[in-house]
Amino acid sequence: VVYAKKSCQQCKKAIAFLDKQGVEYQLKDIVHEPPPRSLLEKVIRAENIYSSLNQRSTTYRSNHLGKRRTTKNEAIRLMLKDPNLIKRPLIIKDNRAYQGFEEDSLIDFVEN
């Protein structure tokens, strides 16, 4: 499953890469069909929630998330309220998660 946003450049790159590699996936619009709480709870590591947050989002900036400590539960609550806060794309394969787009690490993710 690939959670993405149509206007997101990283999402477009990741989808083009997956298509080129012949990877089958189900595409979901992260804003209109966001991942459920149970999935976010598995994806987000309590020790580094910031790696799962879209630090470019207005929600991130308006809540001053980079300037204060945020709990995992608070981050999930904010993500469910505004899915634009979730780092994109969010790719789920075999109960594993990958966020963002870096070609080399995405190759490793889809091949393993």
N, C-alpha and C positions, 0 to 999 in steps of 0.2 A: 504494500500500500504506500502511495506517495501522497502526502499532504502538501499541497502547494498553493500558491497564489498566482493568478494569471499575469499580473503586472510585475512579479518578482524576477529580477534578472538571474539570480542564483538558481531559482526554480527552473527557469527556462533552460539554463545550461545543464542542470542535472537531468532534466527530462530528455533533452536532446542526446545527452551522453547515454542514458539508459536505453533509449531507442536505438542508437548506433550499436550498442552492445547486444541488442536483441533481448533485453531483459523484459519479461512480462510483469505488468503491475496494474493495480487499480488506482486511478487518479481521483483524489478527493480535493475539493476546494476547501482549504484550511479555514476560510472565513465563514462559509455557509454550512460546512459539515466538519467542524473541528474535531480533533481527537477527544475521546471521552476521558473523564477524570482518571479512570483506572489505568489507561494507557500512559497518561502524563505522569502518574505516580511511579510507573515502572521506568519511564524514560529519564526523568529528572533525578540526578544524583544529589542527595542532600548536601554533600560536601562541596559541590560546585554547581549551584543552580544557575549561575550567570552564563555558563556555556550553553544553556538551553533557552536563554532569553534573546530576543531580537533587540540588540542594544541600539539599533537605529530607529526603533519605533517611537512615535510620539508618546505612547503610554509609558514606555521605559523612562523617557526624559521627564514627563510631567509628574511621575510618581517618585522621581529622584532615586531610582533603584540602584544606580551606580554609586550613590553617595551614602547609602545606608545598608545595614545588614537586613536581608530579607530571608524569611523562612521558606522552606519548601512548600508548606501549605499556603502561605500568602502568594507565592509565585504561581502556584497552580490556580488559585482562586482568580488572580488577575488574568492569567492566560485564558481561562474559561470565559471570563467576562469580555476580554478583547483578544481573540485569537491572533491578531497582528503581533502580539507580544511573543509568540512562539517563533523560535529560530527556524527558518525555512531553507530548503524543504525539509520535512520530517519524513524519513523513509523507514518503513517497518518491514523486516524480513525475518521470518523464523524466530519470532519473539526477541529480535534484536532491533536496535534503533540507530539511525544515522541522521545527523542534522547538518545542514549547510551543504556546500559543494566545494570539494577539493578533489580533483580527478583521481590522483593516486590513491587517496584513502577510500574513495568511493569504489574504485576497482577492487581493492581488497575486501571491502564490505560485501559487494555483490558476488564475488567469487568464493567467499568462504561461508 
